[in-house]
Each structure stands twice: as structure tokens, then as C-alpha cells.
Amino acid sequence: MAANILGSPWAVFGKGGAEAGFDSNGPNPTEISLETADSVDDIKCLMSDGSSWFIQAKRACGADSHLESTLAQWCAQTLGPGDRLGLAVRAPTGAVRESGAALDKRRRGSRLLASEGWALTAVTDRLPLDCGEAFENDVLSAAYVLVVQVEQERDTHAVAAANWLAGRLVPDQDGARAFMALRSHFQLAAAEAGTSDINAWMTALDQAGLTLYPNAGGPLAARRQALRTAVVRCRKACFGRYFCADATWRPGTGVRPAPARESSDRDSYPGDSTRPGTGRVGPNQVGSDVSSLQFDDLRQDS
């Protein structure tokens, strides 16, 4: 269930998750664990700023036993600086439909509508008695309700995530394939109660036969792909400068062949497919100049 709700790291946590209620200006996901030993045990997501999301996933939830069990798990969860608690639900009913907006307004100190006040009361009335007033405030301040519809390829947020992936990380026509490949990856991780990171997500896309766009100024995965591309080009250039492409030559054989002609980017990466005016990059365009790619910045993102 958690893997289906999650769908892909971009569906809930990434820049494509805004339609599901996630802060699209926030940090990026770098590692996701499923079926964990935490009190909130469905999904744990480590973010690029070092904070974590702890999320329970439900197909349907109202002011019922599903909400009560989630609140009990929230109150039992140890939180660090910037950590957040989540309820990801496909079909919210009753008070839960308004509880996400109510919690958001509570954080901002905004005035609640009558229906939102009722929803917030439904939440607070179901908090465990041993939660404590101080920790209750911490829990409510860290709590988010995310309506996430990603179980089917045609679902609202599955389409949104696929559209976000298309043209930014994979070719336009491959957004849905990328989303489904990532969902399959997370279903396997959930079955194994496993953890995976951005490198594993990129490998899953590679194994699905998808082209990943490099963009040193783009999303985290595109920046990682730009780094990959830069390393490959560097190796090709060094090989061409110092060694013969004749695979039969080995160091120590006595005769060093003449250096092979250095291949250009056009030789190695033909067919640039930039689409002007779209804000997107083709598979052979690195976006920002790879030479300006800052390795320290990438380490901070990882």
C-alpha cells in the first residue's frame, strides 16, 4: 500500500508533488525507506536538508479508527529539527477532507473556516491522552495531510508526476513510463522493507531503457545525470589524449602507439534535441555548462 501511495519520490515529495499538497519549494528527497521500524512505519523519507518525513499511508481515512491509529503513531514518533509527519490518503472522508487545510492554517496562524475548525477539533479530540499538551503542539505543527492519488496511471497525481518528469528528466513521451518504472521499484522495496536512494531511482530508470536528461541547473536527478555525463566525457577525453583506442595494447608491452584523435562532444553525443522556449533540455544538452558544476553543491544535495 505504501509503495502504491508513494508512486515515485516526485509524486509526493518532489517538485511534481505540489498538486498533492507538498511544498514544492522545499528540499528534495534523497533516500526513502518503506515498512520501517519507526513509530510511523509506512514511509520514511530523508530530505536534502537532513530533515525527514514520517508518513502513514491509507487508501481511505475519516474521523475513524484509521485516523486514531495514525495519531497514536504520530505522538509516539521522535522528531528532530525540521522533521514532518504525514498522512497520505487516496480517499479522505468526513473531517479528514478539511484537516489538511486546517493544519496548514494553524501553522500560519490564519483564521479557520467553520468546517476547518470542526476538522481540527476532530483531530485534536482523537489524540492519545498521554500525548501531552507541549508535544501535542509539536505534533500538530509538524503534521500534514496529503491527498495522493497515484495507484493507477490515469490517477490525478500520477498524471501530474508523469508530466513533471516528462521533458525535465526524461523525454516528453516517456513521463508515464518513468513514473511506472519508479512505482515498480518502490513496490519491490516495500516487499523487502528496503531503503533506496536517488542513485537507485536513476538505476531503475536506466534499467527501464529510459534516457535521462542531464541538466546541471535542474532537478537533483538531472544534476546527478549531468555529473555522470561530465565524468564520461572527461574519461573519453583523457583516454583519447593519452591512449590508443586499440584494445590490444597494454602498458608494459614496450611500444606506445600514437595518441588517438580526441573525440568531440558531437562525436560522442550526436543529435542535440533542444526545444527553444520550453525551458527544457534535450538528452545531450547539459543545461548549465558542465564545467561550472560544483561538486560541493552536489554533495550537499545528496
C-alpha positions as CSV (number, residue, x, y, z in Angstrom):
1,M,0.0,0.0,0.0
2,A,2.8,2.5,0.9
3,A,4.5,1.9,-2.4
4,N,1.3,2.5,-4.4
5,I,0.6,5.7,-2.4
6,L,4.1,6.9,-2.9
7,G,4.3,6.1,-6.6
8,S,7.5,7.9,-7.0
9,P,9.6,10.2,-4.9
10,W,8.5,13.1,-7.2
11,A,4.8,12.2,-6.7
12,V,4.7,13.1,-3.1
13,F,7.9,14.8,-2.1
14,G,9.4,16.4,-5.2
15,K,8.7,19.4,-7.3
16,G,5.9,17.4,-9.0
17,G,4.2,16.9,-5.7
18,A,2.7,20.4,-5.3
19,E,-0.8,19.2,-6.6
20,A,-0.8,16.6,-3.8
21,G,-0.2,19.3,-1.1
22,F,3.5,19.1,-0.8
23,D,5.6,22.2,-0.5
24,S,7.2,22.4,-4.0
25,N,9.8,25.0,-2.8
26,G,11.1,22.7,-0.1
27,P,14.1,20.3,-0.1
28,N,14.4,17.3,-2.4
29,P,14.1,13.6,-1.4
30,T,17.4,11.7,-1.3
31,E,16.5,8.4,0.4
32,I,13.3,6.6,1.0
33,S,12.6,3.7,3.4
34,L,9.5,1.6,3.3
35,E,7.9,-0.5,6.1
36,T,10.4,0.8,8.7
37,A,10.9,0.2,12.4
38,D,9.8,3.8,13.3
39,S,6.6,4.5,15.1
40,V,5.3,6.0,11.9
41,D,6.3,2.9,9.9
42,D,5.0,3.1,6.3
43,I,7.3,5.6,4.7
44,K,10.4,7.5,5.9
45,C,11.9,10.0,3.5
46,L,15.3,11.6,4.2
47,M,15.4,15.1,2.6
48,S,18.3,17.0,1.2
49,D,18.4,19.4,4.2
50,G,18.8,16.5,6.6
51,S,15.2,16.5,7.8
52,S,12.8,13.5,7.5
53,W,9.2,12.9,6.6
54,F,7.4,10.1,8.5
55,I,4.3,9.1,6.7
56,Q,1.4,6.7,7.2
57,A,-0.4,5.7,4.0
58,K,-4.2,4.9,3.9
59,R,-6.5,4.2,1.0
60,A,-9.3,5.8,2.8
61,C,-9.5,7.7,6.1
62,G,-12.1,9.7,8.0
63,A,-12.7,10.6,11.7
64,D,-12.4,6.9,12.5
65,S,-10.0,4.2,13.7
66,H,-7.6,4.8,10.8
67,L,-7.2,8.4,12.0
68,E,-6.9,7.4,15.6
69,S,-4.2,4.8,14.9
70,T,-2.3,7.4,12.7
71,L,-2.5,10.0,15.5
72,A,-1.2,7.5,18.0
73,Q,1.8,6.8,15.8
74,W,2.4,10.5,15.2
75,C,2.5,11.0,19.0
76,A,4.9,8.1,19.5
77,Q,7.3,9.3,16.8
78,T,10.6,11.0,17.9
79,L,11.1,14.2,15.9
80,G,14.3,16.0,15.0
81,P,14.6,19.6,13.8
82,G,12.6,20.2,10.7
83,D,11.0,16.7,10.7
84,R,7.4,16.4,9.5
85,L,4.6,13.9,10.0
86,G,2.2,12.9,7.2
87,L,-0.9,11.1,6.5
88,A,-1.0,10.2,2.8
89,V,-4.5,9.2,1.8
90,R,-6.2,8.4,-1.5
91,A,-9.8,9.0,-0.4
92,P,-10.2,11.3,2.6
93,T,-13.7,11.4,4.1
94,G,-15.5,13.5,6.7
95,A,-13.3,15.7,8.8
96,V,-10.1,14.4,7.1
97,R,-11.1,16.2,3.9
98,E,-10.6,19.6,5.6
99,S,-7.9,18.6,8.1
100,G,-5.0,19.3,5.7
101,A,-6.1,22.9,5.1
102,A,-6.9,23.3,8.8
103,L,-3.4,22.2,9.9
104,D,-1.8,24.5,7.3
105,K,-3.8,27.5,8.6
106,R,-2.9,26.6,12.2
107,R,0.8,26.7,11.3
108,R,0.4,30.1,9.6
109,G,-1.9,31.5,12.4
110,S,-4.6,32.2,9.9
111,R,-8.3,32.2,10.7
112,L,-10.1,28.9,10.1
113,L,-13.4,28.4,8.3
114,A,-16.1,26.8,10.3
115,S,-15.6,23.5,8.5
116,E,-11.9,23.6,9.1
117,G,-12.3,24.4,12.8
118,W,-14.6,21.3,13.0
119,A,-12.0,19.2,11.2
120,L,-9.2,20.4,13.5
121,T,-11.3,19.6,16.6
122,A,-11.9,16.1,15.2
123,V,-8.2,15.6,15.0
124,T,-7.3,17.0,18.5
125,D,-10.1,15.1,20.2
126,R,-8.6,11.9,18.9
127,L,-5.1,12.5,20.1
128,P,-3.9,10.0,22.7
129,L,-4.4,11.2,26.3
130,D,-0.8,10.6,27.1
131,C,0.4,12.8,24.2
132,G,0.9,15.8,26.5
133,E,0.0,19.4,25.7
134,A,3.5,20.5,24.7
135,F,4.1,17.5,22.4
136,E,0.6,17.8,21.1
137,N,1.6,21.3,19.8
138,D,4.7,19.9,18.3
139,V,2.8,17.1,16.5
140,L,0.1,19.4,15.1
141,S,2.8,21.9,13.9
142,A,4.6,19.1,12.1
143,A,1.6,17.3,10.7
144,Y,0.4,17.3,7.1
145,V,-2.5,15.6,5.3
146,L,-1.6,14.8,1.7
147,V,-4.3,13.6,-0.7
148,V,-2.3,11.4,-3.0
149,Q,-4.0,9.7,-5.9
150,V,-1.3,7.6,-7.7
151,E,-2.4,4.0,-7.7
152,Q,-3.4,4.0,-11.3
153,E,-1.5,5.5,-14.2
154,R,-4.6,7.7,-15.0
155,D,-4.9,9.0,-11.4
156,T,-4.7,12.7,-10.9
157,H,-1.3,12.9,-9.1
158,A,0.2,10.0,-11.2
159,V,-0.5,12.2,-14.3
160,A,0.9,15.3,-12.5
161,A,4.1,13.4,-11.6
162,A,4.5,11.9,-15.0
163,N,4.0,15.3,-16.6
164,W,6.6,16.8,-14.3
165,L,9.1,14.1,-15.2
166,A,8.5,14.5,-18.9
167,G,10.9,16.9,-20.5
168,R,12.7,17.7,-17.3
169,L,14.3,14.3,-16.6
170,V,13.1,12.0,-19.4
171,P,11.8,12.7,-23.0
172,D,8.3,14.1,-23.3
173,Q,6.8,10.9,-24.4
174,D,8.3,8.9,-21.5
175,G,6.9,10.6,-18.4
176,A,4.3,7.9,-17.7
177,R,6.9,5.1,-18.3
178,A,9.3,6.7,-15.9
179,F,6.6,7.0,-13.3
180,M,5.6,3.4,-13.6
181,A,9.2,2.2,-13.5
182,L,9.7,4.1,-10.2
183,R,6.5,2.8,-8.8
184,S,7.6,-0.8,-9.6
185,H,10.9,-0.1,-7.9
186,F,9.2,1.1,-4.7
187,Q,6.8,-1.9,-4.7
188,L,9.8,-4.2,-4.7
189,A,11.4,-2.1,-1.9
190,A,8.3,-2.3,0.1
191,A,8.1,-6.0,-0.2
192,E,11.6,-6.2,1.1
193,A,11.1,-3.5,3.7
194,G,14.0,-1.8,2.0
195,T,15.7,1.6,1.5
196,S,16.7,3.2,-1.7
197,D,18.2,6.5,-2.7
198,I,18.4,8.7,-5.7
199,N,21.1,6.6,-7.3
200,A,18.8,3.5,-7.1
201,W,16.0,5.5,-8.6
202,M,18.2,6.6,-11.5
203,T,19.3,3.0,-12.0
204,A,15.6,1.9,-12.1
205,L,15.1,4.4,-14.9
206,D,18.2,3.2,-16.7
207,Q,17.1,-0.4,-16.5
208,A,13.7,0.5,-17.9
209,G,15.6,1.7,-21.0
210,L,14.8,5.4,-20.4
211,T,17.0,8.3,-21.5
212,L,17.8,10.7,-18.6
213,Y,18.4,14.3,-19.4
214,P,21.5,16.0,-17.8
215,N,21.0,19.5,-16.5
216,A,23.5,21.0,-14.1
217,G,21.0,23.6,-13.1
218,G,17.9,21.4,-13.0
219,P,16.3,18.9,-10.5
220,L,18.6,16.8,-8.3
221,A,18.4,13.7,-10.5
222,A,19.2,15.8,-13.6
223,R,22.1,17.3,-11.8
224,R,23.4,13.8,-10.9
225,Q,23.0,12.9,-14.6
226,A,25.0,16.0,-15.6
227,L,27.7,14.8,-13.3
228,R,27.6,11.3,-14.8
229,T,27.8,12.9,-18.3
230,A,30.7,15.1,-17.2
231,V,32.7,12.1,-15.9
232,V,32.1,10.1,-19.0
233,R,33.2,12.9,-21.2
234,C,36.3,13.5,-19.1
235,R,37.2,9.9,-19.3
236,K,36.7,9.8,-23.1
237,A,38.8,12.9,-23.4
238,C,41.6,11.6,-21.2
239,F,41.6,8.2,-23.0
240,G,41.7,9.9,-26.4
241,R,44.6,12.1,-25.3
242,Y,46.9,9.6,-23.7
243,F,46.0,6.1,-25.0
244,C,45.3,4.4,-28.3
245,A,41.8,3.1,-28.8
246,D,43.4,-0.2,-29.9
247,A,42.2,-2.5,-27.1
248,T,45.0,-5.0,-27.8
249,W,47.6,-2.6,-26.4
250,R,48.5,-2.9,-22.7
251,P,51.0,-0.9,-20.6
252,G,54.4,-2.6,-20.4
253,T,54.4,-4.1,-23.9
254,G,57.3,-1.8,-25.0
255,V,55.8,0.3,-27.8
256,R,53.4,3.1,-27.1
257,P,51.1,3.9,-30.1
258,A,50.4,7.4,-31.2
259,P,47.5,9.1,-29.3
260,A,44.1,8.6,-30.9
261,R,42.2,11.6,-32.1
262,E,40.2,13.2,-29.4
263,S,36.5,12.8,-30.0
264,S,34.4,15.9,-29.7
265,D,31.1,16.1,-27.9
266,R,29.4,15.9,-31.2
267,D,31.1,12.6,-32.0
268,S,30.1,11.1,-28.7
269,Y,26.7,12.8,-28.2
270,P,25.2,13.4,-31.6
271,G,21.6,14.7,-32.2
272,D,21.2,17.5,-29.8
273,S,17.4,18.0,-29.3
274,T,17.0,21.3,-27.5
275,R,13.5,22.8,-27.7
276,P,13.8,26.6,-27.5
277,G,11.3,28.4,-25.4
278,T,10.2,25.4,-23.4
279,G,12.6,25.7,-20.5
280,R,13.5,22.1,-21.1
281,V,16.7,20.4,-22.3
282,G,17.4,17.6,-24.7
283,P,19.3,14.5,-23.8
284,N,22.6,15.9,-25.0
285,Q,22.4,19.4,-23.6
286,V,23.8,19.8,-20.1
287,G,21.7,23.0,-19.4
288,S,24.3,24.9,-17.4
289,D,27.9,24.4,-18.6
290,V,29.2,21.1,-17.0
291,S,32.5,22.9,-16.3
292,S,30.6,25.1,-13.8
293,L,29.1,22.1,-12.0
294,Q,30.1,22.4,-8.3
295,F,30.9,19.0,-6.7
296,D,30.4,20.5,-3.3
297,D,26.9,21.6,-4.2
298,L,26.1,18.0,-5.3
299,R,27.4,16.6,-2.0
300,Q,25.2,19.0,-0.1
301,D,22.2,17.7,-2.2
302,S,23.0,14.1,-1.5
